[in-house]
Amino acid sequence: QVKLVESGGGLVQAGGSRRLSCAALGRTFSSATMGWFRQAPGKEREFVIAITLKGSSTYYTDSVKGRFTISSDNAKNTVYLQMNSLKPEDTAVYYCAAGPMPSTRPDDYDYWGQGTQVTVSS
């Protein structure tokens, strides 16, 4: 069984930075993809960024390019989301997800974390 545990959420001022972590417990993802999605109140869950753990290819949604980066520490089974130049519209619950291949669709991911709230104040 796989469990994803996110951490690092909180309140940050606009223009600030925050780093989220996602630890995968119970299994080593040697060839899978890990991604981050977010969901704001009243909105659908949307793709943010993903990384393939073998090859470290990365995928971004346009709204975070140049501001967010994703990295992985395969030895620790942990993925990091570094968020810079945060904007109020980045406010959402951020979810870590794991799946077999890169995708922007939530349904293509098999495992999900519980989510961590990020609030960006203006």
PASEBA-1860 file (N, C-alpha, C; in nm, 3 decimals):
! residues 122
1> QVKLVESG> 0.084/-0.118/0.000/0.000/0.000/0.000/0.089/0.124/0.000 ~ 0.042/0.228/-0.065/0.118/0.352/-0.077/0.046/0.463/-0.001 ~ 0.123/0.543/0.067/0.067/0.660/0.132/0.154/0.780/0.098 ~ 0.089/0.889/0.057/0.158/1.014/0.027/0.127/1.114/0.137 ~ 0.232/1.174/0.190/0.216/1.266/0.300/0.276/1.401/0.262 ~ 0.191/1.502/0.254/0.237/1.637/0.219/0.265/1.716/0.346 ~ 0.352/1.813/0.331/0.379/1.906/0.440/0.431/2.036/0.380 ~ 0.428/2.140/0.461/0.484/2.268/0.418/0.385/2.377/0.387
9> GGLVQAGG> 0.258/2.348/0.391/0.159/2.450/0.363/0.154/2.555/0.472 ~ 0.085/2.665/0.443/0.071/2.771/0.541/0.034/2.901/0.477 ~ 0.050/3.007/0.552/0.016/3.142/0.507/0.143/3.213/0.463 ~ 0.137/3.276/0.348/0.252/3.348/0.295/0.204/3.475/0.227 ~ 0.283/3.578/0.232/0.246/3.703/0.166/0.274/3.696/0.017 ~ 0.199/3.772/-0.058/0.220/3.779/-0.202/0.365/3.818/-0.231 ~ 0.424/3.751/-0.328/0.563/3.773/-0.361/0.660/3.684/-0.285 ~ 0.608/3.615/-0.186/0.691/3.529/-0.105/0.708/3.391/-0.164
17> SRRLSCAA> 0.773/3.304/-0.088/0.804/3.168/-0.133/0.758/3.067/-0.029 ~ 0.739/2.946/-0.079/0.700/2.836/0.009/0.747/2.708/-0.056 ~ 0.790/2.611/0.024/0.827/2.482/-0.030/0.740/2.373/0.032 ~ 0.676/2.297/-0.055/0.596/2.183/-0.012/0.676/2.055/-0.032 ~ 0.653/1.961/0.056/0.716/1.830/0.044/0.610/1.723/0.036 ~ 0.643/1.616/-0.034/0.553/1.501/-0.043/0.638/1.375/-0.028 ~ 0.615/1.305/0.078/0.688/1.182/0.105/0.600/1.063/0.069 ~ 0.656/0.972/-0.007/0.585/0.850/-0.045/0.628/0.738/0.049
25> LGRTFSSA> 0.534/0.686/0.123/0.561/0.582/0.221/0.510/0.448/0.171 ~ 0.587/0.346/0.192/0.541/0.211/0.164/0.583/0.156/0.029 ~ 0.642/0.240/-0.057/0.678/0.190/-0.188/0.781/0.281/-0.252 ~ 0.869/0.227/-0.330/0.967/0.307/-0.401/0.919/0.330/-0.544 ~ 0.909/0.454/-0.584/0.866/0.487/-0.719/0.988/0.502/-0.808 ~ 1.030/0.391/-0.865/1.152/0.396/-0.944/1.127/0.442/-1.087 ~ 1.005/0.434/-1.135/0.979/0.471/-1.273/0.846/0.543/-1.289 ~ 0.794/0.597/-1.184/0.661/0.658/-1.190/0.673/0.811/-1.200
33> TMGWFRQA> 0.563/0.870/-1.206/0.551/1.016/-1.209/0.489/1.063/-1.079 ~ 0.538/1.173/-1.031/0.474/1.238/-0.917/0.439/1.380/-0.956 ~ 0.323/1.420/-0.915/0.275/1.553/-0.954/0.207/1.625/-0.840 ~ 0.182/1.752/-0.865/0.107/1.836/-0.773/-0.014/1.893/-0.846 ~ -0.125/1.885/-0.777/-0.248/1.949/-0.821/-0.291/2.047/-0.714 ~ -0.383/2.134/-0.748/-0.438/2.225/-0.648/-0.586/2.246/-0.674 ~ -0.653/2.279/-0.565/-0.797/2.302/-0.575/-0.835/2.421/-0.489 ~ -0.886/2.523/-0.553/-0.934/2.641/-0.483/-1.082/2.624/-0.452
41> PGKEREFV> -1.135/2.695/-0.355/-1.277/2.682/-0.321/-1.366/2.707/-0.441 ~ -1.459/2.616/-0.464/-1.553/2.631/-0.573/-1.499/2.600/-0.710 ~ -1.375/2.553/-0.717/-1.314/2.522/-0.846/-1.275/2.375/-0.854 ~ -1.254/2.331/-0.975/-1.211/2.193/-0.994/-1.062/2.179/-0.962 ~ -1.024/2.058/-0.932/-0.883/2.030/-0.908/-0.807/2.047/-1.039 ~ -0.697/2.121/-1.033/-0.622/2.149/-1.155/-0.477/2.105/-1.142 ~ -0.421/2.064/-1.254/-0.282/2.024/-1.261/-0.192/2.145/-1.242 ~ -0.084/2.123/-1.168/0.014/2.229/-1.148/0.147/2.192/-1.211
49> IAITLKGS> 0.202/2.079/-1.172/0.338/2.045/-1.212/0.361/1.897/-1.186 ~ 0.451/1.836/-1.264/0.481/1.695/-1.243/0.625/1.666/-1.283 ~ 0.675/1.555/-1.231/0.812/1.513/-1.262/0.814/1.362/-1.276 ~ 0.889/1.315/-1.374/0.913/1.172/-1.385/1.034/1.137/-1.299 ~ 1.021/1.037/-1.219/1.127/1.005/-1.124/1.247/0.939/-1.192 ~ 1.225/0.883/-1.309/1.334/0.825/-1.387/1.356/0.916/-1.507 ~ 1.457/0.998/-1.502/1.480/1.092/-1.610/1.456/1.237/-1.571 ~ 1.375/1.256/-1.467/1.349/1.390/-1.414/1.294/1.487/-1.516
57> STYYTDSV> 1.213/1.439/-1.610/1.143/1.531/-1.699/1.035/1.602/-1.619 ~ 1.016/1.730/-1.650/0.919/1.807/-1.575/0.813/1.866/-1.667 ~ 0.697/1.888/-1.611/0.581/1.938/-1.685/0.514/2.044/-1.599 ~ 0.476/2.155/-1.662/0.420/2.267/-1.590/0.290/2.314/-1.655 ~ 0.204/2.369/-1.575/0.095/2.445/-1.632/0.145/2.588/-1.653 ~ 0.091/2.656/-1.752/0.145/2.785/-1.792/0.148/2.887/-1.679 ~ 0.052/2.882/-1.591/0.041/2.986/-1.489/0.151/2.980/-1.384 ~ 0.226/2.872/-1.379/0.332/2.862/-1.278/0.472/2.858/-1.339
65> KGRFTISS> 0.481/2.859/-1.470/0.612/2.857/-1.534/0.694/2.977/-1.491 ~ 0.820/2.950/-1.456/0.908/3.056/-1.412/0.895/3.089/-1.265 ~ 0.794/3.033/-1.200/0.774/3.060/-1.057/0.784/2.934/-0.972 ~ 0.732/2.823/-1.021/0.732/2.698/-0.946/0.832/2.601/-1.007 ~ 0.897/2.525/-0.923/0.983/2.417/-0.970/0.955/2.292/-0.888 ~ 0.979/2.178/-0.950/0.959/2.050/-0.883/1.089/1.974/-0.887 ~ 1.118/1.904/-0.781/1.238/1.823/-0.775/1.209/1.698/-0.693 ~ 1.296/1.602/-0.708/1.274/1.477/-0.635/1.404/1.429/-0.571
73> DNAKNTVY> 1.389/1.366/-0.460/1.500/1.298/-0.394/1.459/1.151/-0.388 ~ 1.502/1.077/-0.487/1.455/0.939/-0.499/1.499/0.853/-0.382 ~ 1.612/0.884/-0.325/1.659/0.806/-0.211/1.567/0.821/-0.091 ~ 1.501/0.936/-0.083/1.408/0.964/0.027/1.263/0.944/-0.014 ~ 1.240/0.906/-0.141/1.103/0.894/-0.192/1.024/1.022/-0.163 ~ 1.085/1.133/-0.188/1.024/1.262/-0.157/1.032/1.354/-0.277 ~ 0.925/1.426/-0.300/0.919/1.525/-0.405/0.894/1.661/-0.341 ~ 0.955/1.761/-0.399/0.944/1.897/-0.345/0.882/1.989/-0.448
81> LQMNSLKP> 0.800/2.079/-0.403/0.744/2.184/-0.486/0.790/2.318/-0.430 ~ 0.879/2.381/-0.503/0.927/2.513/-0.462/0.843/2.618/-0.533 ~ 0.778/2.701/-0.454/0.690/2.803/-0.509/0.746/2.940/-0.477 ~ 0.777/3.016/-0.581/0.831/3.151/-0.565/0.734/3.252/-0.626 ~ 0.753/3.376/-0.592/0.670/3.485/-0.645/0.522/3.450/-0.635 ~ 0.482/3.407/-0.521/0.344/3.362/-0.502/0.246/3.475/-0.517 ~ 0.130/3.440/-0.571/0.023/3.535/-0.595/-0.102/3.491/-0.519 ~ -0.191/3.584/-0.488/-0.315/3.544/-0.420/-0.392/3.435/-0.494
89> EDTAVYYC> -0.384/3.435/-0.627/-0.456/3.333/-0.703/-0.394/3.195/-0.693 ~ -0.278/3.184/-0.628/-0.219/3.054/-0.601/-0.279/2.990/-0.476 ~ -0.362/3.062/-0.406/-0.425/3.009/-0.286/-0.511/2.889/-0.320 ~ -0.485/2.778/-0.252/-0.556/2.654/-0.280/-0.509/2.546/-0.183 ~ -0.579/2.435/-0.186/-0.527/2.315/-0.124/-0.441/2.244/-0.228 ~ -0.319/2.214/-0.192/-0.227/2.150/-0.284/-0.218/2.001/-0.251 ~ -0.235/1.920/-0.355/-0.234/1.775/-0.341/-0.116/1.716/-0.417 ~ -0.051/1.623/-0.353/0.052/1.542/-0.417/-0.014/1.417/-0.474
97> AAGPMPST> 0.034/1.373/-0.589/-0.024/1.255/-0.651/0.086/1.173/-0.718 ~ 0.062/1.043/-0.731/0.157/0.954/-0.796/0.085/0.869/-0.899 ~ 0.149/0.853/-1.013/0.089/0.774/-1.119/0.194/0.714/-1.210 ~ 0.151/0.634/-1.307/0.245/0.562/-1.392/0.307/0.645/-1.503 ~ 0.245/0.759/-1.537/0.298/0.838/-1.648/0.259/0.984/-1.631 ~ 0.330/1.075/-1.695/0.296/1.217/-1.683/0.159/1.246/-1.742 ~ 0.081/1.320/-1.670/-0.053/1.354/-1.716/-0.102/1.476/-1.641 ~ -0.187/1.552/-1.708/-0.251/1.666/-1.642/-0.388/1.628/-1.587
105> RPDDYDYW> -0.430/1.506/-1.609/-0.562/1.461/-1.565/-0.556/1.393/-1.430 ~ -0.635/1.438/-1.335/-0.634/1.373/-1.202/-0.664/1.223/-1.210 ~ -0.749/1.183/-1.302/-0.789/1.041/-1.310/-0.673/0.949/-1.348 ~ -0.566/1.006/-1.401/-0.451/0.924/-1.440/-0.355/0.896/-1.326 ~ -0.385/0.950/-1.210/-0.300/0.928/-1.093/-0.367/0.830/-0.998 ~ -0.286/0.740/-0.944/-0.339/0.630/-0.863/-0.344/0.661/-0.714 ~ -0.252/0.743/-0.668/-0.240/0.769/-0.525/-0.240/0.919/-0.499 ~ -0.301/0.957/-0.389/-0.314/1.098/-0.354/-0.282/1.120/-0.207
113> GQGTQVTV> -0.225/1.236/-0.181/-0.207/1.278/-0.043/-0.333/1.344/0.010 ~ -0.328/1.385/0.134/-0.446/1.442/0.200/-0.463/1.590/0.169 ~ -0.361/1.651/0.113/-0.368/1.793/0.078/-0.311/1.881/0.187 ~ -0.255/1.994/0.144/-0.203/2.093/0.238/-0.244/2.231/0.188 ~ -0.292/2.313/0.278/-0.346/2.443/0.241/-0.233/2.544/0.225 ~ -0.237/2.616/0.115/-0.148/2.730/0.094/-0.235/2.853/0.074 ~ -0.213/2.952/0.156/-0.289/3.076/0.147/-0.193/3.190/0.123 ~ -0.217/3.264/0.015/-0.132/3.377/-0.020/-0.210/3.505/0.004
121> SS> -0.162/3.585/0.094/-0.231/3.710/0.128/-0.178/3.823/0.041 ~ -0.267/3.915/0.009/-0.227/4.028/-0.076/-0.178/4.145/0.006
END
